[in-house]
Amino acid sequence: MTARQPPEWARHAATWTAFPSHPELWEDDLGAAQEEVAAMVRAIAKGERVELLVANAAARAAAEALLAGSDVRFHDYGFGDIWLRDTGPLFLASSAGAAAAGFRFNGWGGKYDLPGDDGVAAFVTAAAGVPLARHGWVLEGGAIDVDGTGLAVTTEQCLLNPNRNPKMDRAEIESHLRRDLGLDRVLWLGEGLLNDHTDGHVDNLARFVAPRVLALPVAAADDPNRDVFEDAHDRARDFGLQVVGIPSPGRVLREGEIIPASHMNFYIANAVVIVPLYGAASDEDAVKAIGALFPGRDCIGLRADHILTGGGSFHCITQQQPA
């Protein structure tokens, strides 16, 4: 069996995540972001162990107070920021056992170079006792989503962006995905969400919910991403996939600026699916729509407004370790 990343809905041994720790990054949102992350961790920990990175003593104390009694193991490590989907390893499974792949991390195209982030993958795999294969090209975990059969979805905006791998074209990237992750088919979508500093990570746009079944947002009346969503629907159907629509929160503003709020950044844990909410009219319908796709799990919505000020949501800050 080729080593490849199992789908997120496959059984987990644990979930890895990180706790907001740096006041200079989060400013007035630090305490509220810590509470939102803690609510997510408590929900996940009802069905699996959570491995939580904390960057300093103050953050550890806050996390221990908020997570008392939960199945959480704390790890002291001086990471830069909490986006473990991108800085952490991609855990793989094969007939030879557990493995992990680590890629070069360049701060989302050189935007955010934070001390410690480039060492997260090695720290996590060492703590997990899983061998790490290092690869020299740039790939963030949020740039791809997989269905477990060798099929991946990504965006041209991110993986073909010259700020990642300027000497690699589409064919070379597909070859590297096949070699390093066992992915032999790729659905290329176009753009990601407006104002997404990750240059269009696909986990804010499109998520596999079963083999060859892709969930995509349905535009709200005022949606700034309407054209992006319609193009993604067309490409997915042309590829031969079954498409399931999920309500979009539409135009969400913070200090007058459109932010990349998306219910698609949900996380599939062993016992629960956690959907980010933003106080939008779509919140309740999005939880119902996503919950219908995972009948064996509880589906809950949790507010993620303050996590989003850092640039992402629940999927961006988690990394599943397969059982």
N, C-alpha and C positions, 0 to 999 in steps of 0.2 A: 504493500500500500504506500502510495506517495504521501510524504509528510505534508499536511495542509491544515489550515485553520478550520476547526469544526464550526458549524453555524452557532450563533449565539444562543439559540434555544436548546442546544445539546447540554447535557448535565455538566455543571461546574463543580470543581473541587473547591474553588474560592473565587472571590472577586477582589481585585486589587484596585485601590483608589488612593487619593491623597487629600489632606485636610488643608484648607486655606490657612496660610501661616505667615504671610509677609504683609505687615501694615502698609508698607510703601507701595505695594502693588494694588491692594484692595481698598485702601483709604477708608472712607466712611462705610463702605459695604462689607468690611471684614467680618464683623460680628454676625450680620444677617446671612452672609454667605456661609459662614461656619454652621449656623443653625440649619440652613437648607441642605448642606452636605450631610450633616448629622441625621436629618430626617430620612434622607436617602439610605444612609448606611443602616439605620435601624430597620428599615423595611427589608433590605437585602438580607440582613443577618438573621432574619426569621427562617431562612431556608438554606443558608450556606455561610461559611466563615468569611469574614471581611478582613483583608490584609490592608492596613491603613498606614500610609507614610505621613510622618509629621516632621517638619523641618526645624523646629526649635522648641525649647522648653515651654514657652508660653502657649504655643499651639497645642502641645501635648496635654498640658493641663486642661485647656478648654475642651479638647476632644474627649479626654477621660471623663470630665464632668457631664458632657452631653450624651455620652455613650455607655454610661455605667449599666452593667447587666446585659449588654449586647455581646454577641459572639464576634468579637473584634480582637485582632492581634495588632499591636502597635509596632512600627518600625521607625527608628530615628534615622533620618537621612536628609541631608541638606539639598533638597531639590529646588529648582527655580520656581515652577508653578505647577498647578494640580492636574494638568491635561495628560493623564497617563495613557489615554487612547493613542496619543501621538508620540510621547516620549518613552513609553514603556515598550516591552517586547510584545510580539505577536506569538501567543502560545499555539503550538501545533500538535497534532496527534498522528501517529503512524503505527504500523505493526511492530515497530522496534521500540515503541514507548513514547513518552512525552519529550518534546523538544521545544525550542523557541527560536525565533528569528529576530535579529536586531538590525536596524537600518541607520544610516547616517541621519542625524537630526540637525537641521540648519535654521531652526527658529522660524518655521513657516516662511521660507524664502528670505531669511535675513531680517525679519521684522523684530523679533524678540529673542535676543541672545542672553539667556539667563544662566548664571553659574549653577552647575549641578544637573541641569536637564539632560546633558549628553551622557550622563552616567546612570540614569534611571534604569534602563533596560538591563544593564549588567548587575545592578544592585538587586533588582526584583528577581531575576532568574537565579542568582546566587542564594537569595533567601528562600526561594521556592524549591531549590535543589534540582533545577531543570537545566540541561546544557543549552548554551546559547551559541547559535551560528551568526556571525557578524557579516553584514553585507555592506558594500561601500557606496551604494547609491541612496538617494534621499527618498524616503517613503514614510508617511505618517499613517497610523492605523485608521484614523478617521477619513482618509482619502479613499478607502475601499470598503465594501461590504460584501459578504460572501454567503452562499446558500449551502455550502458543505459538499457540493457535487463537483467542485472545480470551476464554478461560475462566479465571477466577481462583477460588481458594478462600480464605476468610478466616473469622474468628470474630466473632460478635456481641460477645463480651466485650471485644475490643480495639477494633474499628472503630466500634462504637456506644457506646463508653465516654465519658461526659461529660468525662473528663479529657483527651480528645484534641480533638474538634471538637463542643463542646456545642450548637451551633446547627444542626448537620447531622443529618438523619435518614437512614434507609436509602436512600431514593430519591435524595437529594442525593449521598450517598457513591458510589452506583452511577453517577450522572451524572458525577461528577468522575473516577472511574476510567475511564470511557469517554472523556472528553475528554482526559485527561492521559496515559493509558497504553494507550488503544485496547482496553480490556477491556469486552466487550459482554455478558458473562454472568458471574454471580457465584453460587457455592455458599456459602451462609452456614451455617457450623457454629456450635455454641453456645459452650460454655466451652472454655478451654484447660486446660493442666495445673495441678494444685494447686501453689500457692506459686510460680508463675511471675511474677516481678516485672514482666514485660512486659505483664501483663494478658491473657495467653492468645494469644501469637503462634502463628500457625498452623504455622510451620516446626518446631515441637516436636511437632506433632500429626498433620498431614496433608501429604503431598507427592505432587505429580504425578510419575509415572515414565514416562508416554507420553501422547499425546493421549487425554483422557477416561478415563484409568486413574489411580486415586488409591490410594496406599499409606496404610494406617492401622494403628495399633497394635492388637494383640490382647492383652487384659488377662492379666497373670499372676495366680496364685492370691491373692496378697496386695495386689493393685494398688489404690492409692488413687484411681486415675482410671478405674475400671471403668465407672461410669455415663457419664463423658465420652466414652469410647471407643465404648460401645454407641450413644449418641446420634449420634455422628459417622458410624458405619457406617450407621445408619438413614437419616440425611439424605442421605448420598452415594448410597445405592441408590435412594432416592426420586427423586433428581435424574437418575437414569438412568446413573450412572457405573459402570464396572467397578471393583471394590474388591479390593485385594490386602492380605492381612494380614501384619504384621511383628511379631515378638515384642516385648513390652514388658519392660523391666528390672524393672517392678513397684515395690515399696516400697524406695527407696534413701535411706538416712539419712546425715546429716552432723551430728555433735554432737547427736544425738537428734532432729533436725528432718528431715521429708520434703523432699527436694529434687527439682526438676523434671528428673530424668534421663530422657533419651529417645534411642533409637537413630534416631529420625526426623530428627534434626538432622545428617544426613549431607550431604556435599558431593560434587557430581558434577563432576569435572574432566575434561579431555580424555582422559587415559589411565587414570584411576583413580577409584573411588568410595571415599570415606573415611568410615567409620562410627564414631561415638563409642562407646567401651566404658567400663564402670564396674566391672568385676570382678563382674558379675551372672551368674546362671545362664543368662541369655538371650544373652550376648555372641556365642557362636559361631553359634547358630542365626540371630541377626539378620544377621550378616555373610553367611551363606549365602543367606538369603531375599532380601536386598537385591542381592547379587551376581547372583542368578538373573534379576533384572530388567534387568541391564546386561551382556549376554554379550560385548560388544565391549570391555569395560574390566576391568581388575583391580579386585577389591573387597577392601579391607583394613580391619581394625579397629585403631584406635589409642586408647590410654587418654586420657580427657579429664576426669578427676576434678578436676584443679586448675584447668583452664579454667572448669569449671562453678561453682567457688567464686565467680567473677565474674558468673555469671548466664546463661551460654550454652555453646555448643559450636561445632563446626567450621563449620556453616552460618551461625551468627550472626556469625562473624568474617571471612567471605569475601564478595566481590562479584565476579561474573564480568563480564568485558568481552568482548562477542561478537566473533567474527572478522569 
